[in-house]
């Protein structure tokens, strides 16, 4: 849906990781489409295909590991603990009455590799003043995609920012927000409190 993937970092190879992907499928009546309508008008999601793949295999779907195909289950679980240390990501396709969508890809997730450098970057995104009334300066350590999420994981703002100091003015409800700056496998995170 209109959400976003949040990068999770510092995965140690000796720990047991289980990932859960939640999806939602609707039927024709919920989507406002008559079940007797012609198939080409049925533009609702009937099921999902979910895959795990190694970074670099995005253009090689035959090499993807199938986690679920044509499923209507809301929860799909994956366990990375038995997988080799590598960079992984997930692909999700929606199955419509009229065909299958192109795959959407998650962020890249490093299991047992490169985590020290990522964790070092994770503390580098800071805002001043913090707490703020919506106006603050943001120190951006590298060029990338800057996103803000509320505490329920909803994307509330997104911008492409260059390295340097940026004056920000946001109009958001009071509360705590997670900021994520991503560029390839490099990521920085920070928290912002809006008064």
N, C-alpha and C positions, 0 to 999 in steps of 0.2 A: 504494500500500500504506500502511502506517501510518507513513509518513515525513512530511517537511515540506519546504517550499520555503525556501531560504536566499537572502536578498536579495543581489544583486550590484550595486554602485554605481559611479559615476564612469565612465560609458561615454562616451568622447570620439567625436564624430561622424566624425572623420577616420580612425579606426582600423577595421580589419576584424574584426568579431566573428562567430564561428560558435558557435552553441549546440547542445548535444547533449542530447536527452531520452532517457533509457533506460526502457523498459517491459518487462514480462515477461508473456507469455501462457502459459497451461497448457492441456493437453488434458484430456479427461474422466477418463482413467485416472489422471493425476497428481493430479487434484482429488478422487479417490476416488469418482467418479460413473461408473456403468456407461454405456457408449456406447449400450446398448439401452434405457436408462431413458427414461421419458416426458420430453419437452422441458422441462416446467415444473419438473422436479427438477434440471435441469442449470444450477446456479448458479455456473458458473465463467466466467472471462473468456476469450472467444474471440478478441477483437481490440480494437484501440484506434483512436480518432479523436483527432487532435492538431491544434490550431488556434493561430494567432497573432492577437491583436486589440489594438486601441488601447484604453487605459483609458477607461471610460465606455460601451463597447460590450458589456458583459457581458450585457445583456438583449436584444441584437440579433444573434443567431447568424447571420443571413443576411449580415452584414457581416464576419464572421470570415474570415481567410485560411486555407484548408485546407493543412496541412503533410503530413498522412497520414490516410487513411480506411480503416477495416477492415483495418488492418495488423497483422501479427504480428511485424514487425521489432522487434528490441530497441532499435535506435538510430535516432533521427530527428534530422536536422541542419537547423538554420535559420541563415541569414546575415542579420544586421541591418544590415550595412554599406551596403546599397543602399536602406535604408528612410529615410524622413524622420525628423528629430529629433522625438521624441515620447515618450510614456509607453506602453510595451507590456507585455503579459502573455500567458501561454499558458493554453489550456483543454484539458483531457484528458477524454474520455468513454470508458467501458468498454463494450464490446459483449458482452452475455451471451446465452445461448441464449434467454432470455425477454425480451430487449429491451435498450435502451441506457440507461446510467445518466445522471443529471444531470451537467453539466460541473463539474469541479473546476478552480479557477483558481490560477495561480501568484501570486507576489508581483508588484508593479508594478515595472517596470524602465525607468528613464529613460535614453534614448539621446540624448546631446548636449543635454539640458535639465535644469536644476535640480541638476546634480551638485555644484556648489560648496557649496551649502547642505547637501546630504546628506553630503558628505565631512567637513564641519565637525562635524556631529552624530556621525559615526562614531567619533570619538575620545573621546566623552563618557561612556561606560559603564565605571565602574571599581569594583573590589572591593578591600577592605582587611581583613585582610592578604592578600597574594597573593605567593607561594604560601600555601595555606590547608590546614587539616586537615578542611575541610568546613563550618566556621563562619566567616562573614565578613559584613562590612557592604557593602551594595551601594548606590551612589549612582545613583538613577534620575532622569535629567534631565527626563522627561516621562512621562505615563501611557501605558501600552501593554502589548503582549503580549511577555513576556520568555521567551526560549527558550535552552536550552543544548544544544550539539551536541558529540559526541566527534569525534576526528580523522578518523573514517571517515564523518562527515556524518550520523550517526544522532542523532535527537532523543532526549535523555535526561531532559529536564525542561521543563515549560512552566507559566507562571503569568501572571495578569493583575496588573500592579503599578501603583500610583499614584506620582505624582512624590514624591520625597523619599528618605530613607535607610531601608533595610530590613535587618533582621537575618536572615540566611539560614543555614540548617542543612541541608546536603545530604549524603546518604550515597551517594557514588559512588567507583568505583575510582580509584586514583592515576593521574594523567595530565593532559594539557592539554585544555581545553575552550574552545569558542567560545561567547560569550554574544551574543545578538542581541535588541535591544529595538525593536519596530516599532509605529508608529501611523500608518496611512495611508501617505503617501509619506515620512514622517520615520523615520529609523533611526539607532540607535546600536549600536556593537559593542564588544566587549572580550574579552580572554582571561583565563582563570582556570586556575591550576595547583593541582591537588589532590595533597597529599602522602600 
